[in-house]
Amino acid sequence: MNALNETSHWVADEITPTAKTERDVTQRVAYELNKLEKRLCRQMGMAIMDFNMIEEGDRVMVCMSGGKDSYGMLDILLKMQQRAPINFEIVAVNLDQKQPGFPDHILPEYLAKLGVEFHIETQDTYSIVKRNIPEGKTMCSLCSRLRRGILYSVARKLKCNKLALGHHRDDMLQTFFLNMFFGGKLKGMPPKLTSDNGEFVVIRPLAYVAEKDLIRWAAHREFPIIPCSLCGSQTNLQRVQIGNMLRDWEKQYPGRAETMFTALQNVVPSHLMDHKQHDFKNIRPTGLEDENGDKAFDAEEFPTPARSGLPGLAGLQVVTL
């Protein structure tokens, strides 16, 4: 059996002693944090296995922004490295884009204390973005293109073959709805894909992890968070609007985010409308029963949500974007 598929190495059981009899607050907090850590490790381990993200001999460049997600990714990935049935290397990389007030000492000090191999790349992309983007316009597009090109160069120099990004489950759902609402595409954010120049493999080890768990973990680990003043100061971004919508849905109907994320992993091309993905033109009767055949005469049945937003449209809420 391939060592990568030995679940016991990548995924630890999330079984903890019952806390029903624990009365001490400190013990209760420790119990919950232990459960959270095991869940984070289990979910990252499952993502690595499901998509074969990391293989023997890989040199993984972990892209560090200074935000909670990249800190959490590195933290959990280092734990996974210790228990993994294979050998792979981790290099933490940060791109200092020379934003005004950027505390350039924080990440080097943190990474040095951690004892992980790291590299800080300094490139003044901030001036380029400010020079080329009109005041009040979204800077993310140009900034990300510049950052991507620089990180590819760094990965080449450091001889890394995999680039790990800190996008989580909520980021993937947001991207799906952004593409559907504003781009006219059923397209999401893949957990694993080749880079656009074809030179590297990009992986997202946090693909199964919920943002709320990363927030809790970051608070517990007391990561020295660095805010992104270049992007974060801009309001009314479409991604922010979508994020607010998803959080509102999850608040009203707990579990909805999980259901939507599961849907991204259960695609049925024959029941959509893209003739490039399914050969609709050549469909002919087969005379054979087909579990996925059309059931137009059957009523669709879905679980009833706890509350419904509009009469006749269970769980649907109208959101102004």
C-alpha positions as a Python dict, from the first residue, in 0.01 Angstrom:
ca = {
    (1, 'M'): (0, 0, 0),
    (2, 'N'): (122, 350, -84),
    (3, 'A'): (234, 516, 237),
    (4, 'L'): (46, 832, 139),
    (5, 'N'): (-281, 645, 172),
    (6, 'E'): (-219, 525, 526),
    (7, 'T'): (-484, 734, 694),
    (8, 'S'): (-352, 673, 1044),
    (9, 'H'): (-44, 882, 967),
    (10, 'W'): (-205, 1181, 801),
    (11, 'V'): (-526, 1185, 1006),
    (12, 'A'): (-543, 1158, 1383),
    (13, 'D'): (-868, 1047, 1545),
    (14, 'E'): (-1070, 1333, 1690),
    (15, 'I'): (-1171, 1126, 1991),
    (16, 'T'): (-1135, 1298, 2324),
    (17, 'P'): (-1259, 1200, 2669),
    (18, 'T'): (-1605, 1322, 2754),
    (19, 'A'): (-1612, 1656, 2927),
    (20, 'K'): (-1951, 1613, 3089),
    (21, 'T'): (-1802, 1566, 3432),
    (22, 'E'): (-1539, 1841, 3399),
    (23, 'R'): (-1631, 2142, 3604),
    (24, 'D'): (-1311, 2332, 3599),
    (25, 'V'): (-1314, 2607, 3336),
    (26, 'T'): (-945, 2564, 3256),
    (27, 'Q'): (-993, 2195, 3187),
    (28, 'R'): (-1293, 2269, 2970),
    (29, 'V'): (-1097, 2521, 2762),
    (30, 'A'): (-809, 2276, 2724),
    (31, 'Y'): (-1054, 2009, 2615),
    (32, 'E'): (-1207, 2232, 2345),
    (33, 'L'): (-866, 2344, 2217),
    (34, 'N'): (-747, 1985, 2200),
    (35, 'K'): (-1056, 1900, 1997),
    (36, 'L'): (-996, 2198, 1768),
    (37, 'E'): (-633, 2101, 1706),
    (38, 'K'): (-729, 1744, 1620),
    (39, 'R'): (-1001, 1867, 1385),
    (40, 'L'): (-760, 2101, 1204),
    (41, 'C'): (-503, 1823, 1165),
    (42, 'R'): (-767, 1575, 1052),
    (43, 'Q'): (-913, 1811, 793),
    (44, 'M'): (-574, 1908, 653),
    (45, 'G'): (-470, 1543, 645),
    (46, 'M'): (-785, 1448, 455),
    (47, 'A'): (-730, 1726, 200),
    (48, 'I'): (-369, 1617, 148),
    (49, 'M'): (-481, 1258, 93),
    (50, 'D'): (-791, 1325, -116),
    (51, 'F'): (-600, 1539, -366),
    (52, 'N'): (-252, 1387, -325),
    (53, 'M'): (-122, 1734, -244),
    (54, 'I'): (215, 1634, -101),
    (55, 'E'): (440, 1353, -223),
    (56, 'E'): (774, 1201, -133),
    (57, 'G'): (1062, 1445, -185),
    (58, 'D'): (844, 1754, -237),
    (59, 'R'): (986, 2090, -141),
    (60, 'V'): (684, 2299, -43),
    (61, 'M'): (696, 2677, -45),
    (62, 'V'): (448, 2796, 217),
    (63, 'C'): (338, 3146, 119),
    (64, 'M'): (315, 3364, 430),
    (65, 'S'): (118, 3689, 422),
    (66, 'G'): (119, 3753, 794),
    (67, 'G'): (-254, 3686, 820),
    (68, 'K'): (-427, 3426, 1038),
    (69, 'D'): (-477, 3183, 748),
    (70, 'S'): (-114, 3153, 642),
    (71, 'Y'): (2, 3134, 1004),
    (72, 'G'): (-249, 2857, 1068),
    (73, 'M'): (-150, 2673, 751),
    (74, 'L'): (218, 2673, 842),
    (75, 'D'): (147, 2578, 1202),
    (76, 'I'): (-67, 2276, 1115),
    (77, 'L'): (150, 2176, 818),
    (78, 'L'): (453, 2153, 1048),
    (79, 'K'): (254, 1920, 1272),
    (80, 'M'): (157, 1709, 970),
    (81, 'Q'): (519, 1694, 857),
    (82, 'Q'): (613, 1526, 1186),
    (83, 'R'): (355, 1249, 1148),
    (84, 'A'): (364, 1208, 769),
    (85, 'P'): (464, 868, 625),
    (86, 'I'): (678, 1046, 366),
    (87, 'N'): (963, 1296, 366),
    (88, 'F'): (906, 1649, 237),
    (89, 'E'): (1057, 1990, 303),
    (90, 'I'): (890, 2315, 404),
    (91, 'V'): (1018, 2664, 322),
    (92, 'A'): (820, 2962, 454),
    (93, 'V'): (828, 3260, 219),
    (94, 'N'): (704, 3614, 271),
    (95, 'L'): (692, 3890, 13),
    (96, 'D'): (755, 4231, 169),
    (97, 'Q'): (578, 4464, -75),
    (98, 'K'): (702, 4779, 102),
    (99, 'Q'): (363, 4894, 217),
    (100, 'P'): (389, 5204, 438),
    (101, 'G'): (407, 5105, 800),
    (102, 'F'): (457, 4736, 725),
    (103, 'P'): (630, 4583, 1032),
    (104, 'D'): (902, 4396, 842),
    (105, 'H'): (1059, 4254, 1158),
    (106, 'I'): (760, 4048, 1274),
    (107, 'L'): (767, 3754, 1033),
    (108, 'P'): (1146, 3704, 1028),
    (109, 'E'): (1153, 3703, 1409),
    (110, 'Y'): (858, 3464, 1431),
    (111, 'L'): (994, 3223, 1170),
    (112, 'A'): (1345, 3227, 1315),
    (113, 'K'): (1205, 3145, 1659),
    (114, 'L'): (1000, 2866, 1504),
    (115, 'G'): (1314, 2714, 1356),
    (116, 'V'): (1166, 2664, 1010),
    (117, 'E'): (1360, 2741, 692),
    (118, 'F'): (1237, 3073, 555),
    (119, 'H'): (1304, 3344, 299),
    (120, 'I'): (1190, 3709, 295),
    (121, 'E'): (1165, 3859, -54),
    (122, 'T'): (1158, 4239, -70),
    (123, 'Q'): (999, 4400, -377),
    (124, 'D'): (834, 4742, -390),
    (125, 'T'): (508, 4644, -560),
    (126, 'Y'): (318, 4896, -349),
    (127, 'S'): (456, 5192, -546),
    (128, 'I'): (371, 5022, -875),
    (129, 'V'): (13, 4955, -768),
    (130, 'K'): (-41, 5308, -635),
    (131, 'R'): (107, 5456, -952),
    (132, 'N'): (-113, 5254, -1188),
    (133, 'I'): (-446, 5219, -1005),
    (134, 'P'): (-670, 5529, -972),
    (135, 'E'): (-765, 5634, -620),
    (136, 'G'): (-1067, 5443, -492),
    (137, 'K'): (-1035, 5157, -742),
    (138, 'T'): (-971, 4798, -638),
    (139, 'M'): (-601, 4723, -617),
    (140, 'C'): (-624, 4346, -567),
    (141, 'S'): (-603, 4245, -933),
    (142, 'L'): (-275, 4418, -1020),
    (143, 'C'): (-127, 4345, -678),
    (144, 'S'): (-198, 3971, -710),
    (145, 'R'): (-50, 3954, -1061),
    (146, 'L'): (272, 4119, -947),
    (147, 'R'): (288, 3903, -636),
    (148, 'R'): (231, 3584, -836),
    (149, 'G'): (515, 3653, -1075),
    (150, 'I'): (756, 3734, -795),
    (151, 'L'): (662, 3423, -594),
    (152, 'Y'): (718, 3203, -900),
    (153, 'S'): (1068, 3347, -931),
    (154, 'V'): (1134, 3285, -563),
    (155, 'A'): (1005, 2926, -587),
    (156, 'R'): (1238, 2868, -882),
    (157, 'K'): (1533, 3012, -692),
    (158, 'L'): (1458, 2804, -382),
    (159, 'K'): (1402, 2489, -592),
    (160, 'C'): (1047, 2439, -466),
    (161, 'N'): (804, 2234, -674),
    (162, 'K'): (486, 2299, -472),
    (163, 'L'): (337, 2632, -360),
    (164, 'A'): (102, 2614, -60),
    (165, 'L'): (-158, 2891, -26),
    (166, 'G'): (-368, 2960, 283),
    (167, 'H'): (-715, 2966, 124),
    (168, 'H'): (-978, 2787, 332),
    (169, 'R'): (-1327, 2644, 280),
    (170, 'D'): (-1498, 2983, 308),
    (171, 'D'): (-1262, 3136, 49),
    (172, 'M'): (-1355, 2857, -192),
    (173, 'L'): (-1727, 2912, -143),
    (174, 'Q'): (-1686, 3287, -189),
    (175, 'T'): (-1495, 3234, -513),
    (176, 'F'): (-1768, 3003, -644),
    (177, 'F'): (-2042, 3259, -581),
    (178, 'L'): (-1829, 3546, -714),
    (179, 'N'): (-1786, 3359, -1041),
    (180, 'M'): (-2154, 3269, -1058),
    (181, 'F'): (-2295, 3612, -966),
    (182, 'F'): (-2044, 3835, -1141),
    (183, 'G'): (-1856, 3615, -1389),
    (184, 'G'): (-2133, 3397, -1532),
    (185, 'K'): (-1936, 3078, -1459),
    (186, 'L'): (-1973, 2775, -1235),
    (187, 'K'): (-1611, 2792, -1130),
    (188, 'G'): (-1450, 2772, -791),
    (189, 'M'): (-1106, 2777, -631),
    (190, 'P'): (-936, 2437, -679),
    (191, 'P'): (-757, 2259, -394),
    (192, 'K'): (-479, 2162, -634),
    (193, 'L'): (-385, 2289, -979),
    (194, 'T'): (-81, 2368, -1188),
    (195, 'S'): (39, 2728, -1179),
    (196, 'D'): (-63, 2940, -1476),
    (197, 'N'): (288, 2917, -1619),
    (198, 'G'): (279, 2537, -1590),
    (199, 'E'): (595, 2523, -1381),
    (200, 'F'): (463, 2446, -1033),
    (201, 'V'): (176, 2275, -854),
    (202, 'V'): (-32, 2503, -633),
    (203, 'I'): (-197, 2339, -330),
    (204, 'R'): (-443, 2462, -67),
    (205, 'P'): (-403, 2238, 239),
    (206, 'L'): (-676, 2430, 428),
    (207, 'A'): (-940, 2339, 168),
    (208, 'Y'): (-1159, 2156, 422),
    (209, 'V'): (-1105, 2401, 710),
    (210, 'A'): (-1368, 2655, 818),
    (211, 'E'): (-1255, 3013, 873),
    (212, 'K'): (-1410, 3027, 1220),
    (213, 'D'): (-1177, 2746, 1331),
    (214, 'L'): (-874, 2935, 1199),
    (215, 'I'): (-984, 3245, 1389),
    (216, 'R'): (-1005, 3044, 1712),
    (217, 'W'): (-671, 2875, 1647),
    (218, 'A'): (-497, 3205, 1572),
    (219, 'A'): (-625, 3350, 1899),
    (220, 'H'): (-508, 3045, 2092),
    (221, 'R'): (-164, 3040, 1932),
    (222, 'E'): (-132, 3419, 1958),
    (223, 'F'): (4, 3460, 1607),
    (224, 'P'): (155, 3807, 1547),
    (225, 'I'): (-104, 3904, 1284),
    (226, 'I'): (-3, 4165, 1026),
    (227, 'P'): (-303, 4346, 869),
    (228, 'C'): (-300, 4415, 497),
    (229, 'S'): (-340, 4792, 484),
    (230, 'L'): (-315, 4797, 106),
    (231, 'C'): (-622, 4580, 44),
    (232, 'G'): (-800, 4584, 377),
    (233, 'S'): (-858, 4960, 369),
    (234, 'Q'): (-1081, 4926, 64),
    (235, 'T'): (-1449, 4880, 136),
    (236, 'N'): (-1742, 4745, -67),
    (237, 'L'): (-1535, 4482, -244),
    (238, 'Q'): (-1745, 4213, -409),
    (239, 'R'): (-1568, 3941, -208),
    (240, 'V'): (-1655, 4120, 116),
    (241, 'Q'): (-2019, 4134, 11),
    (242, 'I'): (-2027, 3765, -75),
    (243, 'G'): (-1854, 3680, 252),
    (244, 'N'): (-2114, 3875, 448),
    (245, 'M'): (-2392, 3697, 260),
    (246, 'L'): (-2250, 3352, 336),
    (247, 'R'): (-2198, 3433, 703),
    (248, 'D'): (-2555, 3560, 725),
    (249, 'W'): (-2685, 3240, 566),
    (250, 'E'): (-2481, 3028, 805),
    (251, 'K'): (-2609, 3226, 1102),
    (252, 'Q'): (-2971, 3182, 996),
    (253, 'Y'): (-2937, 2823, 878),
    (254, 'P'): (-2648, 2648, 1060),
    (255, 'G'): (-2481, 2388, 841),
    (256, 'R'): (-2565, 2557, 511),
    (257, 'A'): (-2200, 2640, 436),
    (258, 'E'): (-2105, 2276, 486),
    (259, 'T'): (-2385, 2164, 253),
    (260, 'M'): (-2279, 2410, -18),
    (261, 'F'): (-1916, 2305, 13),
    (262, 'T'): (-2018, 1940, -21),
    (263, 'A'): (-2202, 2035, -340),
    (264, 'L'): (-1874, 2152, -494),
    (265, 'Q'): (-1754, 1793, -458),
    (266, 'N'): (-2067, 1637, -609),
    (267, 'V'): (-2094, 1781, -958),
    (268, 'V'): (-2332, 1618, -1209),
    (269, 'P'): (-2245, 1759, -1556),
    (270, 'S'): (-2541, 1584, -1722),
    (271, 'H'): (-2776, 1790, -1508),
    (272, 'L'): (-2625, 2126, -1594),
    (273, 'M'): (-2621, 2299, -1934),
    (274, 'D'): (-2261, 2309, -2052),
    (275, 'H'): (-2248, 2113, -2377),
    (276, 'K'): (-1869, 2126, -2366),
    (277, 'Q'): (-1872, 1918, -2048),
    (278, 'H'): (-2150, 1677, -2146),
    (279, 'D'): (-2244, 1542, -2489),
    (280, 'F'): (-2609, 1647, -2497),
    (281, 'K'): (-2626, 1640, -2878),
    (282, 'N'): (-2567, 1268, -2907),
    (283, 'I'): (-2800, 1150, -2630),
    (284, 'R'): (-3015, 859, -2752),
    (285, 'P'): (-3246, 613, -2575),
    (286, 'T'): (-3048, 317, -2438),
    (287, 'G'): (-3329, 98, -2312),
    (288, 'L'): (-3138, 62, -1986),
    (289, 'E'): (-3227, 197, -1647),
    (290, 'D'): (-3006, 484, -1540),
    (291, 'E'): (-2993, 605, -1182),
    (292, 'N'): (-2888, 947, -1310),
    (293, 'G'): (-3153, 958, -1580),
    (294, 'D'): (-3405, 1240, -1587),
    (295, 'K'): (-3678, 1228, -1322),
    (296, 'A'): (-3881, 1523, -1441),
    (297, 'F'): (-4207, 1371, -1319),
    (298, 'D'): (-4078, 1326, -964),
    (299, 'A'): (-4097, 1604, -712),
    (300, 'E'): (-3758, 1719, -585),
    (301, 'E'): (-3719, 1657, -213),
    (302, 'F'): (-3472, 1848, 4),
    (303, 'P'): (-3429, 1866, 382),
    (304, 'T'): (-3652, 2130, 537),
    (305, 'P'): (-3443, 2415, 685),
    (306, 'A'): (-3498, 2533, 1039),
    (307, 'R'): (-3641, 2860, 906),
    (308, 'S'): (-3745, 2975, 563),
    (309, 'G'): (-3670, 3311, 409),
    (310, 'L'): (-3958, 3350, 165),
    (311, 'P'): (-4291, 3165, 126),
    (312, 'G'): (-4248, 2882, -121),
    (313, 'L'): (-3871, 2925, -133),
    (314, 'A'): (-3747, 2741, 174),
    (315, 'G'): (-3427, 2885, 308),
    (316, 'L'): (-3379, 3137, 27),
    (317, 'Q'): (-3296, 3490, 123),
    (318, 'V'): (-3287, 3791, -107),
    (319, 'V'): (-2957, 3970, -68),
    (320, 'T'): (-2877, 4304, -230),
    (321, 'L'): (-2523, 4313, -366),
}
